[in-house]
Amino acid sequence: MDEDETAAPKEATDVLETPDAFLTGVAAALNASGDVDADLAAILTDHLLTVMPHENVIANAKAAILKLAAERAATAEEAADG
């Protein structure tokens, strides 16, 4: 038998997270990370990281991402022109 299998069970000190608490934590971690695009993290938080997402969650997230991409493309185009 493996050592882990024979060891005494751990105490149940870990508190189970609710789905809302888990998703809030994921959103907070995304927003706190310097390696994550803040605008994209906001879209994920608003549209996907929710317990009860809107029935058109994928379409709404896609529209928000496309809008962000268009805004960034326009900004990059202006910078290249000016």
MIRO-301229 format. One record per atom (N, C-alpha, C): residue number from 1; x, y, z; atom name. Coordinates in steps of 0.02 Angstrom, whole numbers. Example, Ala and Ser with C-alpha at 12.3 -4.5 7.8 and 13.67 -1.06 7.14 Angstrom:
# residues 2
   k     xx     yy     zz  a
   1    660   -284    390  N
   1    615   -225    390 CA
   1    660   -165    390  C
   2    642   -112    354  N
   2    684    -53    357 CA
   2    645      2    394  C
END
This chain:
# residues 82
   k     xx     yy     zz  a
   1     41    -59      0  N
   1      0      0      0 CA
   1     44     62      0  C
   2     19    113    -32  N
   2     53    177    -35 CA
   2     49    212     33  C
   3     98    252     50  N
   3    100    287    114 CA
   3     39    332    123  C
   4     16    364     68  N
   4    -42    408     71 CA
   4   -105    369     88  C
   5   -110    307     66  N
   5   -170    267     77 CA
   5   -175    244    150  C
   6   -119    237    184  N
   6   -120    213    253 CA
   6   -120    270    304  C
   7   -108    330    282  N
   7   -105    387    328 CA
   7   -175    403    354  C
   8   -177    433    412  N
   8   -241    453    441 CA
   8   -273    507    397  C
   9   -339    507    393  N
   9   -372    557    350 CA
   9   -358    628    376  C
  10   -352    674    330  N
  10   -341    744    348 CA
  10   -404    772    380  C
  11   -394    821    423  N
  11   -452    854    452 CA
  11   -486    895    398  C
  12   -551    901    403  N
  12   -590    938    354 CA
  12   -590   1012    373  C
  13   -532   1044    367  N
  13   -526   1114    385 CA
  13   -537   1160    325  C
  14   -534   1133    265  N
  14   -545   1174    206 CA
  14   -619   1189    199  C
  15   -635   1252    190  N
  15   -705   1271    180 CA
  15   -720   1266    105  C
  16   -774   1234     89  N
  16   -794   1228     19 CA
  16   -817   1295     -7  C
  17   -793   1312    -66  N
  17   -812   1375    -97 CA
  17   -878   1367   -134  C
  18   -917   1419   -134  N
  18   -976   1419   -175 CA
  18   -954   1434   -247  C
  19   -995   1417   -296  N
  19   -976   1435   -365 CA
  19   -964   1510   -373  C
  20  -1005   1550   -341  N
  20   -997   1623   -347 CA
  20   -930   1645   -318  C
  21   -912   1618   -259  N
  21   -848   1636   -229 CA
  21   -790   1613   -272  C
  22   -795   1554   -301  N
  22   -742   1529   -345 CA
  22   -733   1574   -406  C
  23   -788   1590   -439  N
  23   -785   1632   -499 CA
  23   -761   1702   -483  C
  24   -782   1728   -426  N
  24   -758   1794   -404 CA
  24   -683   1792   -393  C
  25   -658   1738   -364  N
  25   -587   1730   -353 CA
  25   -548   1725   -418  C
  26   -575   1689   -466  N
  26   -542   1684   -532 CA
  26   -540   1753   -565  C
  27   -594   1789   -562  N
  27   -597   1856   -592 CA
  27   -547   1902   -557  C
  28   -543   1899   -491  N
  28   -496   1941   -454 CA
  28   -424   1924   -472  C
  29   -410   1859   -479  N
  29   -342   1838   -498 CA
  29   -324   1863   -567  C
  30   -371   1859   -614  N
  30   -359   1884   -681 CA
  30   -344   1959   -680  C
  31   -385   1996   -643  N
  31   -377   2068   -641 CA
  31   -314   2089   -604  C
  32   -290   2049   -557  N
  32   -230   2066   -520 CA
  32   -166   2048   -556  C
  33   -171   2005   -606  N
  33   -112   1982   -642 CA
  33    -89   2034   -691  C
  34    -25   2047   -691  N
  34      4   2093   -739 CA
  34     13   2062   -808  C
  35      5   1996   -812  N
  35     14   1961   -875 CA
  35    -51   1952   -914  C
  36   -105   1978   -888  N
  36   -170   1969   -920 CA
  36   -195   2036   -946  C
  37   -221   2036  -1006  N
  37   -250   2095  -1036 CA
  37   -310   2117   -995  C
  38   -308   2177   -967  N
  38   -360   2201   -922 CA
  38   -428   2206   -956  C
  39   -430   2230  -1018  N
  39   -493   2236  -1053 CA
  39   -524   2168  -1068  C
  40   -482   2120  -1087  N
  40   -507   2053  -1100 CA
  40   -529   2019  -1035  C
  41   -493   2031   -981  N
  41   -512   2003   -916 CA
  41   -580   2031   -895  C
  42   -593   2094   -909  N
  42   -657   2124   -893 CA
  42   -714   2091   -933  C
  43   -700   2077   -996  N
  43   -751   2043  -1038 CA
  43   -765   1973  -1010  C
  44   -712   1937   -992  N
  44   -722   1870   -964 CA
  44   -761   1874   -899  C
  45   -744   1922   -857  N
  45   -778   1931   -793 CA
  45   -852   1948   -803  C
  46   -865   1994   -848  N
  46   -934   2017   -859 CA
  46   -978   1964   -892  C
  47   -949   1926   -938  N
  47   -991   1881   -978 CA
  47   -986   1807   -959  C
  48   -927   1784   -942  N
  48   -918   1711   -934 CA
  48   -909   1689   -862  C
  49   -879   1729   -821  N
  49   -865   1708   -752 CA
  49   -922   1727   -706  C
  50   -981   1703   -722  N
  50  -1041   1716   -682 CA
  50  -1077   1650   -669  C
  51  -1110   1646   -613  N
  51  -1146   1586   -594 CA
  51  -1206   1575   -640  C
  52  -1241   1628   -654  N
  52  -1300   1624   -697 CA
  52  -1290   1667   -760  C
  53  -1252   1640   -808  N
  53  -1238   1681   -868 CA
  53  -1301   1692   -909  C
  54  -1302   1746   -946  N
  54  -1356   1762   -992 CA
  54  -1362   1706  -1043  C
  55  -1421   1694  -1068  N
  55  -1430   1638  -1115 CA
  55  -1390   1648  -1180  C
  56  -1372   1709  -1196  N
  56  -1332   1723  -1256 CA
  56  -1260   1740  -1237  C
  57  -1235   1707  -1185  N
  57  -1169   1724  -1157 CA
  57  -1114   1721  -1209  C
  58  -1113   1671  -1251  N
  58  -1059   1664  -1301 CA
  58  -1064   1719  -1353  C
  59  -1123   1732  -1377  N
  59  -1132   1785  -1427 CA
  59  -1114   1853  -1398  C
  60  -1134   1865  -1336  N
  60  -1119   1929  -1304 CA
  60  -1044   1938  -1292  C
  61  -1011   1885  -1269  N
  61   -938   1888  -1259 CA
  61   -902   1898  -1325  C
  62   -925   1863  -1376  N
  62   -894   1870  -1443 CA
  62   -902   1941  -1468  C
  63   -961   1970  -1460  N
  63   -973   2039  -1482 CA
  63   -928   2088  -1445  C
  64   -919   2077  -1380  N
  64   -877   2121  -1340 CA
  64   -804   2115  -1362  C
  65   -782   2054  -1376  N
  65   -713   2043  -1399 CA
  65   -702   2075  -1467  C
  66   -749   2067  -1512  N
  66   -743   2097  -1578 CA
  66   -743   2173  -1575  C
  67   -783   2201  -1530  N
  67   -784   2274  -1521 CA
  67   -717   2298  -1495  C
  68   -689   2262  -1446  N
  68   -623   2280  -1419 CA
  68   -570   2275  -1474  C
  69   -573   2223  -1514  N
  69   -524   2214  -1568 CA
  69   -529   2271  -1619  C
  70   -591   2290  -1636  N
  70   -601   2345  -1684 CA
  70   -574   2411  -1656  C
  71   -587   2424  -1591  N
  71   -562   2485  -1560 CA
  71   -486   2487  -1560  C
  72   -456   2430  -1545  N
  72   -383   2427  -1544 CA
  72   -353   2433  -1614  C
  73   -387   2404  -1663  N
  73   -363   2410  -1732 CA
  73   -367   2482  -1755  C
  74   -421   2517  -1737  N
  74   -428   2587  -1756 CA
  74   -374   2629  -1723  C
  75   -360   2616  -1661  N
  75   -308   2653  -1624 CA
  75   -239   2641  -1655  C
  76   -226   2578  -1672  N
  76   -161   2562  -1704 CA
  76   -155   2594  -1772  C
  77   -211   2596  -1809  N
  77   -211   2628  -1875 CA
  77   -198   2702  -1869  C
  78   -230   2735  -1819  N
  78   -219   2807  -1809 CA
  78   -146   2820  -1790  C
  79   -117   2778  -1749  N
  79    -48   2787  -1729 CA
  79     -1   2778  -1788  C
  80    -17   2733  -1832  N
  80     25   2721  -1891 CA
  80     19   2780  -1940  C
  81    -40   2810  -1944  N
  81    -51   2866  -1989 CA
  81    -22   2932  -1962  C
  82    -19   2937  -1898  N
  82     -1   3001  -1869 CA
  82     65   3002  -1839  C
END
